Amino acid sequence: MSRLAALALVLLAASCSSSPCPGGAVCTDDSVDSSLTRNDAGTRKADAGMAAAEVVSADAACVAQSLRAERQKRPVDAVFVIDNSASMGEEIAAVRANIDRDFAAIVGESGVDLRVVLISRYGTAGTDVCIEPPLSAASCAAGLAATNGPRFFHYSQEIGSNDGLCQVLETLDHADGDGRAPNGWIDWLRPESQKAFVMFSDDQTLCAYREGDTEIAFRGADPLEDALLFHETLLAKAPLQFGVAPDVRYQFFSIVGLAASAKSSEALLPHQPLEQRTCDTAPAAGLSYQALSVITDALRYPICEGRSFDAVFRALASSVVESSSADCDFELPEAPNNQTIDPATINLVLKGSGGAALHRIRQVASARACGETSSFYIDGRIQLCPSACAAVKRDQAPELEILYGCNAIAI
């Protein structure tokens, strides 16, 4: 994504009026410039379940309005899950020392609207966790009741050596013991935000969670199976928060017992294999947590390097900021005066950095209909499906042309 940091996508909104579209009617395929649709000749059929999405060309419109859309950043809700087991003392101290200065401050300086949810046993003794201001609303001396503020929320729940994934799912929509989250910590999340889990544990996953009459067990024997089971369960429990595949809106970062590389603060990338070796003080390498990082395109760090957490938190903050960039998410264009845009008519054409039309991106009904073809859907905004998003990111200076039909407003 970094190569897109300076990228602006040019959105050409083709506006219909009474000249090309008599009486304010929606423009039809008869007015489409064949040079823009030559790659999909003969395939202009409506997507299943949608009204026909007719297309208007820039040449057929009386007005071609160029809009330059800067990259936008989604808000980020970071969910920190911290193991309270006896072996985590040094690591918890490092988290307390670095979460504000080397994570929240860096994310905040980037302009990203950050909210932190912490799931761990509250307190100041042993392996309890309490976060001081300015991230939290009050000093630890004021107690748990005073700690929550506009951007920090603490759900006090003991996280054992092996039950991190189960506790995330269990507490998501269940009341805490202090009455501050009667519906679970889900109430502290924002539907529009990108979610970033950050798991701190020096052990493996081995727990069972009951959802209604169904027991969901993470056994640790097959890390990928555990990761997929957690992923599917999370999306099923809260699709408005975490997305519906393929439009997944969370990543799972792991700071676990894996062996450090030559540079202790250096992350393992998603394409790298699971690290089986452990760092010197860890009972396990956290393979199921690592697998979740891999399938959600997130980073993995060694937890035994508490003294290097400043560098780890800075790298983590940079990764979270980058993941918040909405490269494939655009505002709908504004209609001309006395016109309304018919969303069902909207189609896109992707052009390369040289201005040549590469291919048409067709509209589908929803994220579920994305499939493998180059497509997009409208959910209050124009959302590119994964295949189209990947095509946009491959080009150094892509251009999207928005083609749409208009209806006149009766005055």
DRENMI-807374 format. One record per residue (C-alpha): residue number from 1; residue in three letters; chain; x, y, z. Coordinates in Angstrom, 2 decimals. Example, Ala and Ser with C-alpha at 12.3 -4.5 7.8 and 13.67 -1.06 7.14 Angstrom:
[1, "Ala", "A", [12.30, -4.50, 7.80]]
[2, "Ser", "A", [13.67, -1.06, 7.14]]
END
This chain:
[1, "Met", "A", [0.00, 0.00, 0.00]]
[2, "Ser", "A", [2.87, 2.38, 0.71]]
[3, "Arg", "A", [3.50, 3.09, -2.94]]
[4, "Leu", "A", [0.01, 4.52, -3.10]]
[5, "Ala", "A", [0.67, 7.08, -0.38]]
[6, "Ala", "A", [0.82, 9.97, -2.82]]
[7, "Leu", "A", [-1.78, 8.56, -5.17]]
[8, "Ala", "A", [-4.92, 10.44, -6.14]]
[9, "Leu", "A", [-7.60, 8.67, -8.14]]
[10, "Val", "A", [-9.32, 10.83, -10.73]]
[11, "Leu", "A", [-13.04, 10.23, -10.76]]
[12, "Leu", "A", [-14.72, 11.45, -13.92]]
[13, "Ala", "A", [-18.41, 11.83, -13.22]]
[14, "Ala", "A", [-20.38, 11.87, -16.47]]
[15, "Ser", "A", [-23.54, 13.94, -15.94]]
[16, "Cys", "A", [-26.75, 13.47, -17.93]]
[17, "Ser", "A", [-29.04, 16.34, -18.87]]
[18, "Ser", "A", [-31.90, 16.94, -21.25]]
[19, "Ser", "A", [-29.63, 17.08, -24.27]]
[20, "Pro", "A", [-28.12, 13.54, -24.33]]
[21, "Cys", "A", [-30.88, 12.05, -22.18]]
[22, "Pro", "A", [-34.18, 13.60, -23.30]]
[23, "Gly", "A", [-36.62, 14.35, -20.51]]
[24, "Gly", "A", [-34.06, 13.46, -17.85]]
[25, "Ala", "A", [-34.33, 9.74, -18.65]]
[26, "Val", "A", [-31.56, 7.34, -17.72]]
[27, "Cys", "A", [-28.98, 7.05, -20.48]]
[28, "Thr", "A", [-28.97, 3.72, -22.31]]
[29, "Asp", "A", [-26.37, 1.53, -23.95]]
[30, "Asp", "A", [-27.11, 3.29, -27.25]]
[31, "Ser", "A", [-25.11, 6.25, -25.97]]
[32, "Val", "A", [-22.13, 4.25, -24.73]]
[33, "Asp", "A", [-18.77, 5.01, -26.29]]
[34, "Ser", "A", [-17.70, 1.67, -27.77]]
[35, "Ser", "A", [-14.03, 2.41, -27.05]]
[36, "Leu", "A", [-14.78, 2.17, -23.34]]
[37, "Thr", "A", [-16.63, -1.12, -23.50]]
[38, "Arg", "A", [-14.90, -3.01, -26.27]]
[39, "Asn", "A", [-13.47, -5.47, -23.75]]
[40, "Asp", "A", [-16.93, -6.64, -22.68]]
[41, "Ala", "A", [-18.87, -6.42, -25.96]]
[42, "Gly", "A", [-21.94, -8.58, -25.94]]
[43, "Thr", "A", [-21.86, -9.12, -22.17]]
[44, "Arg", "A", [-24.09, -6.27, -21.02]]
[45, "Lys", "A", [-26.42, -8.27, -18.89]]
[46, "Ala", "A", [-27.62, -7.35, -15.44]]
[47, "Asp", "A", [-25.97, -9.05, -12.48]]
[48, "Ala", "A", [-28.19, -11.68, -10.86]]
[49, "Gly", "A", [-30.59, -10.13, -8.41]]
[50, "Met", "A", [-30.00, -6.55, -9.63]]
[51, "Ala", "A", [-31.88, -4.21, -11.86]]
[52, "Ala", "A", [-30.15, -3.56, -15.17]]
[53, "Ala", "A", [-27.13, -1.33, -14.63]]
[54, "Glu", "A", [-27.14, 0.84, -17.73]]
[55, "Val", "A", [-24.08, 2.89, -18.64]]
[56, "Val", "A", [-23.51, 6.42, -19.87]]
[57, "Ser", "A", [-20.24, 7.53, -21.47]]
[58, "Ala", "A", [-18.31, 10.73, -20.89]]
[59, "Asp", "A", [-18.61, 11.55, -24.62]]
[60, "Ala", "A", [-22.40, 11.29, -24.45]]
[61, "Ala", "A", [-22.69, 13.63, -21.47]]
[62, "Cys", "A", [-23.00, 17.37, -21.70]]
[63, "Val", "A", [-20.77, 17.82, -18.65]]
[64, "Ala", "A", [-17.65, 15.89, -17.67]]
[65, "Gln", "A", [-16.70, 16.80, -14.15]]
[66, "Ser", "A", [-13.24, 15.83, -12.90]]
[67, "Leu", "A", [-13.00, 15.10, -9.17]]
[68, "Arg", "A", [-9.69, 14.38, -7.44]]
[69, "Ala", "A", [-10.23, 12.07, -4.48]]
[70, "Glu", "A", [-7.42, 11.96, -1.94]]
[71, "Arg", "A", [-6.81, 8.77, -0.02]]
[72, "Gln", "A", [-8.93, 8.63, 3.10]]
[73, "Lys", "A", [-8.23, 6.89, 6.39]]
[74, "Arg", "A", [-10.79, 4.77, 8.15]]
[75, "Pro", "A", [-11.04, 5.05, 11.92]]
[76, "Val", "A", [-9.28, 2.19, 13.71]]
[77, "Asp", "A", [-10.50, 0.23, 16.73]]
[78, "Ala", "A", [-7.49, -1.61, 18.21]]
[79, "Val", "A", [-8.42, -4.53, 20.49]]
[80, "Phe", "A", [-5.53, -5.46, 22.80]]
[81, "Val", "A", [-5.84, -8.92, 24.40]]
[82, "Ile", "A", [-3.22, -9.52, 27.12]]
[83, "Asp", "A", [-2.46, -12.87, 28.77]]
[84, "Asn", "A", [-2.44, -12.47, 32.60]]
[85, "Ser", "A", [-0.54, -15.70, 33.35]]
[86, "Ala", "A", [2.36, -15.63, 35.82]]
[87, "Ser", "A", [5.05, -15.76, 33.11]]
[88, "Met", "A", [3.89, -12.48, 31.53]]
[89, "Gly", "A", [5.15, -10.00, 34.15]]
[90, "Glu", "A", [7.98, -8.42, 32.15]]
[91, "Glu", "A", [5.90, -8.26, 28.97]]
[92, "Ile", "A", [2.94, -6.59, 30.73]]
[93, "Ala", "A", [5.26, -3.98, 32.21]]
[94, "Ala", "A", [6.58, -3.30, 28.69]]
[95, "Val", "A", [3.03, -2.94, 27.33]]
[96, "Arg", "A", [2.16, -0.41, 30.03]]
[97, "Ala", "A", [5.31, 1.57, 29.25]]
[98, "Asn", "A", [4.83, 1.67, 25.47]]
[99, "Ile", "A", [1.15, 1.49, 24.54]]
[100, "Asp", "A", [0.62, 5.23, 24.77]]
[101, "Arg", "A", [3.98, 6.72, 23.78]]
[102, "Asp", "A", [4.90, 4.29, 21.01]]
[103, "Phe", "A", [1.51, 3.18, 19.72]]
[104, "Ala", "A", [-1.41, 5.52, 20.44]]
[105, "Ala", "A", [0.65, 8.67, 19.97]]
[106, "Ile", "A", [2.08, 7.55, 16.62]]
[107, "Val", "A", [-1.32, 6.46, 15.30]]
[108, "Gly", "A", [-2.87, 9.71, 16.53]]
[109, "Glu", "A", [-0.19, 11.84, 14.84]]
[110, "Ser", "A", [-1.01, 10.15, 11.53]]
[111, "Gly", "A", [-4.51, 11.59, 11.61]]
[112, "Val", "A", [-6.18, 8.21, 12.15]]
[113, "Asp", "A", [-9.11, 8.30, 14.56]]
[114, "Leu", "A", [-7.96, 5.64, 17.07]]
[115, "Arg", "A", [-9.94, 3.85, 19.75]]
[116, "Val", "A", [-8.34, 1.22, 22.02]]
[117, "Val", "A", [-10.28, -1.61, 23.67]]
[118, "Leu", "A", [-8.26, -3.56, 26.25]]
[119, "Ile", "A", [-9.33, -7.06, 27.33]]
[120, "Ser", "A", [-7.33, -8.18, 30.36]]
[121, "Arg", "A", [-7.66, -8.40, 34.13]]
[122, "Tyr", "A", [-7.61, -4.90, 35.62]]
[123, "Gly", "A", [-5.27, -3.94, 38.44]]
[124, "Thr", "A", [-1.81, -2.73, 39.38]]
[125, "Ala", "A", [-0.37, -5.80, 41.12]]
[126, "Gly", "A", [1.44, -8.78, 39.60]]
[127, "Thr", "A", [0.26, -9.47, 36.06]]
[128, "Asp", "A", [-2.81, -7.24, 36.27]]
[129, "Val", "A", [-3.03, -4.46, 33.69]]
[130, "Cys", "A", [-3.85, -0.80, 34.13]]
[131, "Ile", "A", [-3.12, 1.92, 31.56]]
[132, "Glu", "A", [-2.32, 5.43, 32.71]]
[133, "Pro", "A", [-3.36, 8.72, 31.02]]
[134, "Pro", "A", [-3.25, 10.27, 28.54]]
[135, "Leu", "A", [-4.62, 7.19, 26.74]]
[136, "Ser", "A", [-6.95, 6.29, 29.62]]
[137, "Ala", "A", [-9.23, 8.85, 31.24]]
[138, "Ala", "A", [-7.85, 8.62, 34.78]]
[139, "Ser", "A", [-4.84, 7.42, 36.75]]
[140, "Cys", "A", [-4.76, 3.87, 38.03]]
[141, "Ala", "A", [-5.20, 5.22, 41.54]]
[142, "Ala", "A", [-8.74, 6.28, 40.59]]
[143, "Gly", "A", [-9.76, 2.67, 39.90]]
[144, "Leu", "A", [-11.44, 0.81, 37.06]]
[145, "Ala", "A", [-14.67, 2.84, 37.18]]
[146, "Ala", "A", [-12.82, 5.98, 36.08]]
[147, "Thr", "A", [-10.51, 4.55, 33.42]]
[148, "Asn", "A", [-12.73, 4.64, 30.31]]
[149, "Gly", "A", [-12.69, 7.76, 28.17]]
[150, "Pro", "A", [-13.40, 8.90, 24.60]]
[151, "Arg", "A", [-10.72, 6.66, 23.07]]
[152, "Phe", "A", [-9.91, 4.01, 25.68]]
[153, "Phe", "A", [-12.12, 1.23, 27.10]]
[154, "His", "A", [-11.04, -1.50, 29.52]]
[155, "Tyr", "A", [-13.04, -4.75, 29.72]]
[156, "Ser", "A", [-11.72, -6.46, 32.85]]
[157, "Gln", "A", [-11.47, -10.19, 32.20]]
[158, "Glu", "A", [-8.70, -12.58, 33.18]]
[159, "Ile", "A", [-6.96, -14.03, 30.12]]
[160, "Gly", "A", [-5.32, -17.38, 30.88]]
[161, "Ser", "A", [-2.33, -18.98, 29.22]]
[162, "Asn", "A", [-4.40, -20.85, 26.62]]
[163, "Asp", "A", [-7.87, -19.25, 26.38]]
[164, "Gly", "A", [-7.28, -15.95, 24.56]]
[165, "Leu", "A", [-9.37, -16.82, 21.49]]
[166, "Cys", "A", [-12.22, -18.21, 23.59]]
[167, "Gln", "A", [-12.29, -15.14, 25.82]]
[168, "Val", "A", [-12.42, -12.80, 22.79]]
[169, "Leu", "A", [-15.49, -14.61, 21.46]]
[170, "Glu", "A", [-17.14, -15.08, 24.88]]
[171, "Thr", "A", [-16.78, -11.48, 26.06]]
[172, "Leu", "A", [-17.61, -9.86, 22.72]]
[173, "Asp", "A", [-21.35, -9.86, 23.44]]
[174, "His", "A", [-21.50, -10.78, 27.15]]
[175, "Ala", "A", [-21.67, -8.38, 30.10]]
[176, "Asp", "A", [-18.57, -7.78, 32.17]]
[177, "Gly", "A", [-18.56, -8.34, 35.93]]
[178, "Asp", "A", [-18.43, -4.61, 36.65]]
[179, "Gly", "A", [-21.56, -3.56, 34.78]]
[180, "Arg", "A", [-19.73, -1.16, 32.47]]
[181, "Ala", "A", [-20.29, -3.22, 29.32]]
[182, "Pro", "A", [-23.78, -4.76, 29.69]]
[183, "Asn", "A", [-23.81, -5.98, 26.09]]
[184, "Gly", "A", [-20.13, -6.90, 25.92]]
[185, "Trp", "A", [-17.24, -4.91, 24.49]]
[186, "Ile", "A", [-18.90, -4.90, 21.08]]
[187, "Asp", "A", [-20.67, -1.71, 22.16]]
[188, "Trp", "A", [-17.30, 0.06, 22.20]]
[189, "Leu", "A", [-16.62, -0.72, 18.53]]
[190, "Arg", "A", [-17.62, 1.44, 15.58]]
[191, "Pro", "A", [-19.18, -0.28, 12.55]]
[192, "Glu", "A", [-17.28, 1.93, 10.11]]
[193, "Ser", "A", [-13.86, 1.27, 11.65]]
[194, "Gln", "A", [-11.03, -1.04, 10.63]]
[195, "Lys", "A", [-10.42, -3.48, 13.50]]
[196, "Ala", "A", [-6.93, -4.51, 14.64]]
[197, "Phe", "A", [-6.62, -7.28, 17.23]]
[198, "Val", "A", [-3.28, -7.37, 19.04]]
[199, "Met", "A", [-2.76, -10.61, 20.97]]
[200, "Phe", "A", [-0.06, -10.77, 23.68]]
[201, "Ser", "A", [0.64, -14.31, 24.90]]
[202, "Asp", "A", [3.64, -16.54, 25.43]]
[203, "Asp", "A", [1.67, -19.80, 25.18]]
[204, "Gln", "A", [-0.52, -21.77, 22.77]]
[205, "Thr", "A", [-4.27, -21.96, 22.12]]
[206, "Leu", "A", [-6.12, -24.75, 23.91]]
[207, "Cys", "A", [-9.69, -23.92, 24.94]]
[208, "Ala", "A", [-13.38, -24.50, 24.16]]
[209, "Tyr", "A", [-16.13, -21.93, 23.70]]
[210, "Arg", "A", [-19.87, -22.61, 23.61]]
[211, "Glu", "A", [-22.09, -20.73, 21.17]]
[212, "Gly", "A", [-25.66, -21.80, 21.95]]
[213, "Asp", "A", [-25.74, -25.57, 21.69]]
[214, "Thr", "A", [-22.51, -25.71, 19.70]]
[215, "Glu", "A", [-19.09, -26.18, 21.28]]
[216, "Ile", "A", [-16.26, -24.52, 19.41]]
[217, "Ala", "A", [-12.91, -25.97, 20.41]]
[218, "Phe", "A", [-9.43, -24.67, 19.63]]
[219, "Arg", "A", [-7.12, -27.64, 20.13]]
[220, "Gly", "A", [-3.79, -26.31, 18.88]]
[221, "Ala", "A", [-3.03, -29.43, 16.82]]
[222, "Asp", "A", [-3.82, -27.75, 13.49]]
[223, "Pro", "A", [-3.05, -23.99, 13.67]]
[224, "Leu", "A", [-4.73, -23.19, 10.35]]
[225, "Glu", "A", [-7.89, -25.04, 11.38]]
[226, "Asp", "A", [-7.98, -23.05, 14.64]]
[227, "Ala", "A", [-7.46, -19.79, 12.77]]
[228, "Leu", "A", [-10.21, -20.47, 10.23]]
[229, "Leu", "A", [-12.61, -21.58, 12.98]]
[230, "Phe", "A", [-12.05, -18.35, 14.94]]
[231, "His", "A", [-12.34, -16.28, 11.75]]
[232, "Glu", "A", [-15.63, -17.87, 10.68]]
[233, "Thr", "A", [-17.09, -17.68, 14.20]]
[234, "Leu", "A", [-16.15, -14.01, 14.62]]
[235, "Leu", "A", [-17.67, -12.99, 11.27]]
[236, "Ala", "A", [-20.84, -14.96, 12.02]]
[237, "Lys", "A", [-21.23, -13.31, 15.45]]
[238, "Ala", "A", [-20.76, -9.71, 14.31]]
[239, "Pro", "A", [-20.76, -9.21, 10.52]]
[240, "Leu", "A", [-21.58, -5.48, 10.83]]
[241, "Gln", "A", [-18.38, -4.97, 12.82]]
[242, "Phe", "A", [-15.92, -7.41, 11.28]]
[243, "Gly", "A", [-17.30, -7.73, 7.76]]
[244, "Val", "A", [-18.68, -10.41, 5.48]]
[245, "Ala", "A", [-16.21, -12.38, 3.36]]
[246, "Pro", "A", [-14.59, -11.29, 1.13]]
[247, "Asp", "A", [-15.03, -7.80, 2.65]]
[248, "Val", "A", [-13.27, -8.60, 5.96]]
[249, "Arg", "A", [-12.61, -5.58, 8.17]]
[250, "Tyr", "A", [-10.13, -6.83, 10.74]]
[251, "Gln", "A", [-6.53, -7.95, 11.12]]
[252, "Phe", "A", [-5.05, -10.09, 13.87]]
[253, "Phe", "A", [-1.54, -9.05, 14.95]]
[254, "Ser", "A", [0.37, -11.52, 17.13]]
[255, "Ile", "A", [3.01, -10.71, 19.74]]
[256, "Val", "A", [3.66, -14.27, 20.83]]
[257, "Gly", "A", [6.33, -16.79, 21.84]]
[258, "Leu", "A", [7.96, -17.21, 18.45]]
[259, "Ala", "A", [11.74, -17.09, 18.11]]
[260, "Ala", "A", [13.16, -13.69, 17.29]]
[261, "Ser", "A", [14.93, -13.00, 14.02]]
[262, "Ala", "A", [18.38, -11.44, 13.89]]
[263, "Lys", "A", [16.76, -8.10, 14.69]]
[264, "Ser", "A", [14.45, -8.67, 17.66]]
[265, "Ser", "A", [11.93, -6.00, 16.67]]
[266, "Glu", "A", [11.62, -7.27, 13.08]]
[267, "Ala", "A", [8.23, -8.71, 12.13]]
[268, "Leu", "A", [7.42, -11.93, 10.34]]
[269, "Leu", "A", [5.40, -11.10, 7.24]]
[270, "Pro", "A", [2.19, -12.87, 6.15]]
[271, "His", "A", [3.92, -14.77, 3.32]]
[272, "Gln", "A", [6.52, -16.26, 5.65]]
[273, "Pro", "A", [5.89, -19.70, 7.20]]
[274, "Leu", "A", [4.77, -20.20, 10.77]]
[275, "Glu", "A", [7.73, -19.99, 13.14]]
[276, "Gln", "A", [7.87, -23.24, 15.09]]
[277, "Arg", "A", [10.78, -22.27, 17.31]]
[278, "Thr", "A", [10.13, -20.45, 20.57]]
[279, "Cys", "A", [11.96, -17.55, 22.14]]
[280, "Asp", "A", [13.89, -18.39, 25.28]]
[281, "Thr", "A", [11.25, -17.73, 27.97]]
[282, "Ala", "A", [8.11, -18.86, 26.11]]
[283, "Pro", "A", [6.33, -22.20, 26.62]]
[284, "Ala", "A", [4.99, -22.18, 23.03]]
[285, "Ala", "A", [5.30, -20.32, 19.74]]
[286, "Gly", "A", [1.58, -19.43, 19.53]]
[287, "Leu", "A", [1.08, -21.15, 16.18]]
[288, "Ser", "A", [-2.71, -20.67, 16.04]]
[289, "Tyr", "A", [-2.29, -16.95, 16.72]]
[290, "Gln", "A", [0.39, -16.82, 14.03]]
[291, "Ala", "A", [-1.97, -18.54, 11.57]]
[292, "Leu", "A", [-4.62, -15.88, 12.28]]
[293, "Ser", "A", [-2.05, -13.22, 11.46]]
[294, "Val", "A", [-1.25, -14.96, 8.19]]
[295, "Ile", "A", [-4.86, -15.31, 7.01]]
[296, "Thr", "A", [-5.68, -11.68, 7.92]]
[297, "Asp", "A", [-2.52, -10.26, 6.31]]
[298, "Ala", "A", [-1.05, -9.03, 9.60]]
[299, "Leu", "A", [2.38, -9.08, 11.25]]
[300, "Arg", "A", [3.91, -11.31, 13.96]]
[301, "Tyr", "A", [6.44, -10.34, 16.62]]
[302, "Pro", "A", [8.34, -12.19, 19.39]]
[303, "Ile", "A", [7.01, -11.49, 22.88]]
[304, "Cys", "A", [10.20, -12.36, 24.76]]
[305, "Glu", "A", [11.81, -9.10, 23.66]]
[306, "Gly", "A", [10.03, -6.86, 26.17]]
[307, "Arg", "A", [12.95, -4.46, 26.19]]
[308, "Ser", "A", [12.45, -3.95, 22.44]]
[309, "Phe", "A", [8.71, -3.26, 22.70]]
[310, "Asp", "A", [9.27, 0.41, 21.92]]
[311, "Ala", "A", [10.43, -0.52, 18.40]]
[312, "Val", "A", [7.75, -3.23, 18.10]]
[313, "Phe", "A", [4.99, -0.81, 19.03]]
[314, "Arg", "A", [6.25, 1.80, 16.59]]
[315, "Ala", "A", [6.27, -0.76, 13.76]]
[316, "Leu", "A", [2.84, -2.00, 14.82]]
[317, "Ala", "A", [1.49, 1.55, 14.80]]
[318, "Ser", "A", [2.81, 2.12, 11.28]]
[319, "Ser", "A", [1.20, -1.10, 10.07]]
[320, "Val", "A", [-2.15, -0.18, 11.65]]
[321, "Val", "A", [-2.03, 3.28, 10.04]]
[322, "Glu", "A", [-1.31, 1.73, 6.64]]
[323, "Ser", "A", [-4.17, -0.76, 6.99]]
[324, "Ser", "A", [-6.59, 2.10, 7.67]]
[325, "Ser", "A", [-6.09, 3.61, 4.20]]
[326, "Ala", "A", [-9.22, 3.25, 2.12]]
[327, "Asp", "A", [-7.68, 2.86, -1.34]]
[328, "Cys", "A", [-10.67, 0.98, -2.72]]
[329, "Asp", "A", [-13.46, 2.93, -1.05]]
[330, "Phe", "A", [-14.87, 6.09, -2.69]]
[331, "Glu", "A", [-17.58, 8.65, -2.11]]
[332, "Leu", "A", [-20.47, 8.61, -4.55]]
[333, "Pro", "A", [-20.33, 11.56, -6.97]]
[334, "Glu", "A", [-22.72, 14.45, -6.48]]
[335, "Ala", "A", [-25.48, 14.85, -9.04]]
[336, "Pro", "A", [-25.73, 18.00, -11.18]]
[337, "Asn", "A", [-28.36, 20.60, -10.31]]
[338, "Asn", "A", [-31.94, 19.35, -10.58]]
[339, "Gln", "A", [-30.74, 15.80, -11.20]]
[340, "Thr", "A", [-30.47, 12.66, -9.14]]
[341, "Ile", "A", [-28.10, 9.77, -9.75]]
[342, "Asp", "A", [-29.66, 6.37, -10.22]]
[343, "Pro", "A", [-27.23, 4.09, -8.29]]
[344, "Ala", "A", [-28.27, 1.05, -10.34]]
[345, "Thr", "A", [-26.80, 2.66, -13.47]]
[346, "Ile", "A", [-23.31, 3.24, -12.06]]
[347, "Asn", "A", [-20.39, 1.44, -13.71]]
[348, "Leu", "A", [-16.65, 2.03, -13.61]]
[349, "Val", "A", [-13.84, 1.94, -16.15]]
[350, "Leu", "A", [-10.28, 1.44, -14.90]]
[351, "Lys", "A", [-7.64, 3.36, -16.84]]
[352, "Gly", "A", [-3.90, 2.95, -16.47]]
[353, "Ser", "A", [-1.34, 5.63, -15.68]]
[354, "Gly", "A", [-1.10, 6.40, -19.39]]
[355, "Gly", "A", [-4.84, 7.04, -19.70]]
[356, "Ala", "A", [-5.63, 3.90, -21.71]]
[357, "Ala", "A", [-8.81, 2.04, -20.76]]
[358, "Leu", "A", [-7.81, -1.26, -19.17]]
[359, "His", "A", [-11.16, -2.83, -18.39]]
[360, "Arg", "A", [-14.64, -2.19, -17.17]]
[361, "Ile", "A", [-15.53, -2.85, -13.52]]
[362, "Arg", "A", [-19.11, -4.07, -13.28]]
[363, "Gln", "A", [-21.54, -3.43, -10.46]]
[364, "Val", "A", [-22.81, -6.34, -8.35]]
[365, "Ala", "A", [-25.50, -6.38, -5.70]]
[366, "Ser", "A", [-23.38, -6.74, -2.56]]
[367, "Ala", "A", [-20.07, -7.91, -1.09]]
[368, "Arg", "A", [-21.36, -11.49, -1.18]]
[369, "Ala", "A", [-21.69, -11.25, -4.98]]
[370, "Cys", "A", [-18.10, -10.10, -5.59]]
[371, "Gly", "A", [-16.70, -13.45, -6.74]]
[372, "Glu", "A", [-13.50, -13.54, -8.77]]
[373, "Thr", "A", [-14.50, -11.02, -11.45]]
[374, "Ser", "A", [-13.52, -7.36, -11.49]]
[375, "Ser", "A", [-16.51, -5.75, -9.82]]
[376, "Phe", "A", [-17.77, -3.33, -7.19]]
[377, "Tyr", "A", [-20.85, -2.78, -5.05]]
[378, "Ile", "A", [-22.52, 0.23, -3.43]]
[379, "Asp", "A", [-23.02, 0.36, 0.33]]
[380, "Gly", "A", [-23.43, 4.08, 0.91]]
[381, "Arg", "A", [-20.09, 4.41, -0.89]]
[382, "Ile", "A", [-18.47, 2.80, -3.93]]
[383, "Gln", "A", [-16.64, -0.28, -2.62]]
[384, "Leu", "A", [-14.28, -2.14, -4.96]]
[385, "Cys", "A", [-14.37, -5.93, -4.67]]
[386, "Pro", "A", [-11.02, -7.65, -3.93]]
[387, "Ser", "A", [-10.12, -8.44, -7.54]]
[388, "Ala", "A", [-10.81, -4.87, -8.70]]
[389, "Cys", "A", [-9.03, -3.44, -5.66]]
[390, "Ala", "A", [-5.95, -5.52, -6.47]]
[391, "Ala", "A", [-6.00, -4.24, -10.07]]
[392, "Val", "A", [-6.14, -0.63, -8.87]]
[393, "Lys", "A", [-3.22, -1.16, -6.50]]
[394, "Arg", "A", [-1.07, -2.76, -9.20]]
[395, "Asp", "A", [-0.99, 0.47, -11.20]]
[396, "Gln", "A", [1.24, 3.35, -10.10]]
[397, "Ala", "A", [-1.28, 6.01, -11.14]]
[398, "Pro", "A", [-4.65, 4.45, -11.89]]
[399, "Glu", "A", [-7.69, 6.42, -12.94]]
[400, "Leu", "A", [-11.29, 5.41, -12.43]]
[401, "Glu", "A", [-14.01, 6.76, -14.68]]
[402, "Ile", "A", [-17.46, 6.68, -13.11]]
[403, "Leu", "A", [-20.25, 6.25, -15.64]]
[404, "Tyr", "A", [-23.80, 6.82, -14.48]]
[405, "Gly", "A", [-27.29, 7.80, -15.49]]
[406, "Cys", "A", [-29.36, 10.64, -14.08]]
[407, "Asn", "A", [-33.01, 11.36, -13.49]]
[408, "Ala", "A", [-34.52, 14.82, -13.54]]
[409, "Ile", "A", [-36.13, 16.21, -10.40]]
[410, "Ala", "A", [-39.63, 17.59, -10.92]]
[411, "Ile", "A", [-39.74, 21.29, -9.99]]
END
